[in-house]
Amino acid sequence: MKYQTTLDYAQRLDQEDPLSYLRNEYHIPKNIKGKDWLYFTGNSLGLQPKATQDYIQQELDDWANYGVEGHFEAANPWMPYHEFLTENMAKIVGAKPIEVVVMNTLTTNLHLLMVSFYQPTKTKYKILIESDAFPSDRYAVQSQLEFHGFDAKEGLVEWKPRDGEELLRMEDLETILEEQGDEISLLMIGGVNYYTGQYLDIKRIAQLGHAKNCMVGIDLAHGAGNIQPNLHDSGVDFAAWCTYKYLNSGPGSLAGLFVHEKHAHTKDLPRFSGWWNHNKETRFNMRQPFDVMSGAEGWQLSNPPILSMAAIKASLDLFEKVGMDALRKKSEKLTGYFEFLINEIGSRDIKIITPSNPKERGCQLSIQVKNADKSLHQKLTDNHIITDWREPDVIRCAPVPMYNSFEDVYRMVETLKNVLK
Ligand SMILES: *Cc1c(COP(=O)(O)O)cnc(C)c1O
């Protein structure tokens, strides 16, 4: 695709964009003068759909009107409420409905999944992560190692970029697995790296891990609603993701969980239980014996928070209307345009560390600015641009196809240019 550098051109792209109407479905934060902020942190907290308020109000009204009877009488009965989310969520991550459930929060889900899929032995006990794993994931696997009586340092194997490089190479994972695969029990990898924006080939990771009898789990916090991970076809054993980043479901909202169909009916997998993973037909008999549900629902513990689920429903209904294919198509163009403009600045101090191949990234670009410090981020903020700073010198910037425009991107780069002068 050939892009141009003018504001006219950006505005033309917006006019031609079949998804440009979506911006109006979201609340765009405004500065004190009532002007829209240029919001590029959908990778951290997605914006609020205007419909969310009504979805939550519906549940508040039903609670007011029905009390406990709302479990059955509410417009969207609370008893099966999580089921209203499953199909749309499954489509977003490329899974079958039996493989997906919305519950808990992300790190909690990772732990519950590791209860089942991290079953170390004395000799095969290590966990492999990427060296730039999100801190919460690193802490989670370290604590799992320690919980099982292993040394967290010794038990952690890191897949690192080579010296002088930022991105991970698949051949390096192959080497690690050839050399240490017999000692590795679990691969727990971020599908889209939160720092570099690199989207890894998770199908290949699953093949490599399984060839060495390792379990393979993927954190899709930066993938869900951004890329199309085709979880079922990838063959990974499990995955989890939050819904407050690209899935626009509100701060601290509930998370998604995926367990591959091949494990759906393995009822003797070790797991933690509560009344919500007990067979729903007989749950309220409150009797023994415990009868675990098949599929991802068999990892639930508690009855879920409906108000938060209402916000997820509001967002997923929009995703369903638009479809990931259309979003991805716009996203490749929007981020490609962003990349083009950054490269047009022509500064040797600026380097995009995110892969240039659209198949190896989502919407985010991580831009390294030589000799910059956090004052650069502050200057952008002073110019009403919200980006994400990462020490020592990287701006993470996510033009989200749902609500960011080509003009947003144009204005962002113009400002960056001025600030860098
Ligand atoms: C955002 C994010 C988290 C956050 O975890 P919570 O349990 O939702 O607080 C964890 N891991 C990754 C990779 C993330 O991007």
The ligand as an SDF file (V2000), in Angstrom:
LIG
                    3D

 15 15  0  0  0  0  0  0  0  0999 V2000
   -2.5070   -6.5070   31.1760 C   0  0  0  0  0  0  0  0  0  0  0  0
   -1.8070   -7.7760   31.4110 C   0  0  0  0  0  0  0  0  0  0  0  0
   -1.9490   -8.4700   32.6190 C   0  0  0  0  0  0  0  0  0  0  0  0
   -2.7700   -7.9100   33.7440 C   0  0  0  0  0  0  0  0  0  0  0  0
   -3.2160   -8.9080   34.5950 O   0  0  0  0  0  0  0  0  0  0  0  0
   -4.5110   -8.7200   35.5170 P   0  0  0  0  0  0  0  0  0  0  0  0
   -4.6210   -9.9930   36.2090 O   0  0  0  0  0  0  0  0  0  0  0  0
   -5.6650   -8.4020   34.6030 O   0  0  0  0  0  0  0  0  0  0  0  0
   -4.2560   -7.5560   36.4200 O   0  0  0  0  0  0  0  0  0  0  0  0
   -1.2850   -9.6780   32.7480 C   0  0  0  0  0  0  0  0  0  0  0  0
   -0.5290  -10.1830   31.7440 N   0  0  0  0  0  0  0  0  0  0  0  0
   -0.3760   -9.5270   30.5720 C   0  0  0  0  0  0  0  0  0  0  0  0
    0.4580  -10.1200   29.4800 C   0  0  0  0  0  0  0  0  0  0  0  0
   -1.0000   -8.2980   30.3770 C   0  0  0  0  0  0  0  0  0  0  0  0
   -0.8300   -7.6520   29.2330 O   0  0  0  0  0  0  0  0  0  0  0  0
  1  2  1  0
  2  3  1  0
  2 14  2  0
  3  4  1  0
  3 10  2  0
  4  5  1  0
  5  6  1  0
  6  7  2  0
  6  8  1  0
  6  9  1  0
 10 11  1  0
 11 12  2  0
 12 13  1  0
 12 14  1  0
 14 15  1  0
M  END
$$$$
